[in-house]
Amino acid sequence: MSVKKTSEKDDDAIRFENEFLKAKIKAETGALNVLVFPGKKVSPEIENELLKLLASDVDEEELDDIEDIPIYDFIGRPDYINENDLSDEQIPIELEYVNGLLDAKNIIYSVLPSVDDRMVYKFVTEDLFQHPILNLPDSEIGSHYFYENFHPDHEYDSRKTCEEFIDVYFSCDFDKRIRDLSMEDIRNFAELCEFHDAFEEFTNVKFEIIDADVAPVECIRKATISFDALKSAGIKPIHFEGEAIFELEYENKSWTVIVAQFPGMTEATYATM
């Protein structure tokens, strides 16, 4: 697979095309996620080539004649034991059995570490088995499902969203990585950029997201945070510490930061320090 060098303008166009292709494939196949690479950073160019390959395998006219069937039917309607009828000792054995059935059909899933084997088995046999999938038994394209899409953990997901936001905001390549965030969704984006651009570098960033009860639709998360901000070489860094506040919205099965406030942003003098 060839990879060509692109300008930032080209990268923006590729990212836009990737999102369009993902939406197209989701609409045509019913997939919840398309080309997810857990724990790996994949360039937009490689993702684009894979998406085009995947899209070319989807013939719109043929799709009209292909029915959706439950995953349970897709894997051959195998015998299995209900979760309620299994002892704790039997659960790992039966879980390995159903995982093998799914693997044989290129179906994988991901769960959070906090989900125990019994809950995973219950998820597979009661939720995943009933989820629809296109009846394409000879296709080599796999499917990837996420436990959180069926049973969202809003505390965990909103926490991770805040952690990612902090990581991007205080990174040395903020200007590039900010594109990973939904800029149009951040209501105080200009204020955030103004504060960030007032300094050359941020160091010694330490934070801890405070536990909170989180309900769907919207929430406020807080964190204790401290960091040093350097205006220019040779000048002593300014130390900030206090409370960071995030307003988040839950939409399309994911949390998005819509307002972020860090210590120092409300101080009118920071730009002239």
URURTA-V753009 format. One record per residue. N is the residue number from 1. OMEGA is omega in degrees with one decimal (NA if undefined). BURIAL is b if it has 16 or more other C-alpha atoms within 10 Angstrom, else e. D_CENTER is the distance of its C-alpha to the mean C-alpha in Angstrom with 2 decimals. Layout:
N:OMEGA:BURIAL:D_CENTER, N:OMEGA:BURIAL:D_CENTER
This chain:
1:-178.3:e:25.64, 2:177.6:e:26.68, 3:179.8:e:24.64, 4:177.1:e:26.30, 5:-177.6:e:26.07, 6:175.3:e:24.97, 7:178.8:e:25.48, 8:178.6:e:22.96, 9:177.5:e:24.15, 10:179.9:e:23.58, 11:179.1:e:20.02, 12:-180.0:e:19.33, 13:179.8:e:21.02, 14:178.6:b:19.09, 15:178.7:b:15.66, 16:179.6:e:17.19, 17:179.0:b:18.58, 18:179.6:b:15.38, 19:177.8:e:13.76, 20:-179.9:e:17.14, 21:178.2:b:17.34, 22:180.0:b:14.04, 23:-179.9:e:15.36, 24:-178.7:e:18.71, 25:177.2:b:17.78, 26:-178.4:e:15.86, 27:-175.4:e:18.99, 28:-175.5:b:21.34, 29:-177.2:b:19.99, 30:-179.0:e:18.25, 31:177.2:b:15.18, 32:-179.0:e:12.04, 33:-179.2:e:9.89, 34:177.6:b:11.58, 35:175.0:e:11.66, 36:-177.3:e:8.67, 37:-176.4:e:9.97, 38:175.1:e:9.05, 39:-178.4:e:10.73, 40:177.1:e:12.15, 41:-177.3:e:12.43, 42:-177.8:e:13.74, 43:178.5:e:15.84, 44:-178.7:b:15.70, 45:179.4:b:19.16, 46:178.6:e:18.44, 47:-179.2:b:15.45, 48:180.0:b:17.96, 49:179.0:e:20.63, 50:179.6:e:18.65, 51:177.5:b:17.58, 52:177.2:b:21.24, 53:179.2:e:22.42, 54:-179.6:b:20.32, 55:-179.6:b:21.47, 56:179.1:e:25.02, 57:-178.9:e:24.98, 58:177.6:e:24.49, 59:-173.8:e:27.94, 60:-179.6:e:27.90, 61:179.0:e:31.49, 62:-178.7:e:31.01, 63:179.4:e:28.02, 64:-177.4:e:30.48, 65:-178.4:e:32.42, 66:-176.9:e:29.62, 67:170.2:e:28.95, 68:176.1:b:25.96, 69:176.5:e:26.77, 70:177.7:b:25.24, 71:178.8:b:23.56, 72:177.0:b:26.47, 73:-177.3:e:28.91, 74:-178.3:b:27.03, 75:172.4:b:27.46, 76:179.1:e:31.13, 77:-177.5:e:31.43, 78:173.2:e:32.00, 79:174.8:e:33.70, 80:-176.7:e:31.69, 81:177.8:e:32.48, 82:-177.9:e:31.09, 83:-178.3:b:29.15, 84:-176.9:e:31.90, 85:-177.3:e:34.49, 86:173.8:e:33.04, 87:178.7:e:33.95, 88:-179.9:e:31.59, 89:-177.7:e:33.24, 90:-174.4:e:32.65, 91:-178.7:b:28.95, 92:-179.4:e:27.77, 93:-178.9:e:30.30, 94:177.4:b:29.30, 95:176.9:b:25.57, 96:179.2:e:26.36, 97:-178.5:e:28.47, 98:176.4:b:25.93, 99:177.3:e:23.29, 100:177.7:e:25.97, 101:179.7:e:26.53, 102:179.8:b:22.93, 103:-178.5:e:22.82, 104:179.8:e:26.02, 105:178.5:b:24.38, 106:177.1:e:21.29, 107:178.9:b:19.07, 108:178.3:e:16.57, 109:179.0:e:14.19, 110:177.5:e:12.08, 111:176.6:b:12.91, 112:179.5:e:12.73, 113:-177.0:e:15.85, 114:-178.7:e:17.40, 115:-177.0:e:17.92, 116:-174.3:e:21.42, 117:-179.5:e:22.91, 118:178.9:b:24.70, 119:177.2:e:21.71, 120:-179.9:b:19.94, 121:178.6:b:23.18, 122:178.5:b:23.45, 123:-177.6:b:19.99, 124:-172.6:b:20.92, 125:-177.5:b:24.40, 126:-179.0:e:24.01, 127:-174.2:e:20.68, 128:-179.9:b:19.57, 129:-177.6:b:23.22, 130:-178.4:e:23.64, 131:-178.2:e:20.62, 132:176.8:b:22.00, 133:178.1:b:21.73, 134:-177.5:b:23.87, 135:179.1:b:27.05, 136:-172.8:e:26.97, 137:-176.9:e:28.29, 138:-178.7:e:29.18, 139:178.5:e:25.92, 140:-179.6:e:24.47, 141:-178.8:e:20.95, 142:178.2:e:18.79, 143:-178.2:b:16.30, 144:-178.5:b:13.14, 145:-176.3:b:12.35, 146:179.4:b:10.33, 147:-176.0:b:12.58, 148:177.4:b:10.43, 149:178.3:e:10.71, 150:-178.3:e:14.39, 151:-176.0:e:14.81, 152:172.3:e:12.30, 153:-170.6:b:12.86, 154:178.2:b:12.88, 155:-178.6:b:14.40, 156:-175.5:e:11.95, 157:179.2:b:8.76, 158:176.0:b:10.86, 159:-179.5:b:12.20, 160:177.9:e:9.15, 161:178.0:b:8.52, 162:179.2:b:12.22, 163:178.5:b:12.34, 164:179.8:e:10.08, 165:179.2:b:12.33, 166:-179.4:b:15.37, 167:-179.9:e:14.60, 168:-173.8:b:14.34, 169:-175.7:b:17.28, 170:-179.9:b:19.65, 171:-179.2:b:18.98, 172:178.6:e:21.97, 173:-178.3:e:20.25, 174:-175.3:b:18.92, 175:178.5:e:20.41, 176:-173.7:e:18.38, 177:-179.5:e:14.99, 178:178.4:e:15.32, 179:177.3:e:14.52, 180:-179.8:e:10.85, 181:178.3:e:11.17, 182:-173.2:e:12.47, 183:-177.7:e:16.03, 184:-179.5:e:17.75, 185:-176.0:e:16.12, 186:-172.6:b:17.38, 187:178.9:e:20.89, 188:-177.5:e:22.39, 189:-179.3:e:20.88, 190:179.0:e:24.46, 191:178.1:e:25.39, 192:179.7:b:22.50, 193:179.4:e:23.50, 194:179.3:e:27.15, 195:-179.3:b:26.73, 196:-175.7:b:24.68, 197:178.2:e:27.26, 198:-177.5:b:30.12, 199:179.2:b:29.46, 200:-173.3:e:29.36, 201:173.2:b:27.26, 202:179.6:b:25.57, 203:176.5:e:26.25, 204:-179.5:e:26.31, 205:177.7:b:23.16, 206:-178.6:e:22.93, 207:175.2:b:21.04, 208:177.9:e:20.34, 209:-178.7:b:18.26, 210:179.0:e:20.81, 211:180.0:e:20.40, 212:171.3:e:20.43, 213:-174.5:e:20.68, 214:176.5:b:17.88, 215:179.4:e:18.55, 216:175.7:b:16.58, 217:179.7:e:17.01, 218:178.9:b:17.43, 219:173.1:b:17.98, 220:176.1:b:19.23, 221:179.6:b:18.05, 222:178.6:b:20.44, 223:168.0:b:20.68, 224:-174.1:b:23.73, 225:173.2:b:23.54, 226:178.8:b:26.09, 227:175.4:b:26.27, 228:-178.5:b:29.01, 229:-177.8:b:29.19, 230:179.4:b:31.54, 231:179.1:b:33.25, 232:-178.8:e:35.20, 233:177.6:e:36.74, 234:179.0:e:39.67, 235:-178.3:e:38.69, 236:178.9:e:37.69, 237:176.3:b:34.02, 238:-179.4:e:33.45, 239:176.5:e:31.90, 240:171.8:b:29.66, 241:-178.3:b:28.59, 242:-174.7:e:27.88, 243:171.8:b:25.24, 244:-178.0:b:22.00, 245:179.5:b:21.02, 246:169.8:b:17.82, 247:-176.6:b:17.89, 248:174.1:b:14.76, 249:178.9:b:14.49, 250:-178.4:b:12.69, 251:-179.3:e:12.58, 252:174.7:e:11.33, 253:176.1:e:9.67, 254:179.0:b:7.43, 255:178.9:b:9.10, 256:175.0:b:10.39, 257:179.0:b:13.13, 258:174.5:b:16.28, 259:176.3:b:18.86, 260:-179.7:b:19.01, 261:179.3:b:22.34, 262:176.4:b:23.39, 263:179.8:b:26.89, 264:-176.4:b:29.26, 265:-178.2:b:27.76, 266:179.9:e:30.38, 267:-175.0:e:33.19, 268:-174.4:e:35.05, 269:-171.5:e:36.60, 270:-176.1:e:33.59, 271:-178.2:e:34.05, 272:-179.0:e:37.60, 273:NA:e:37.31
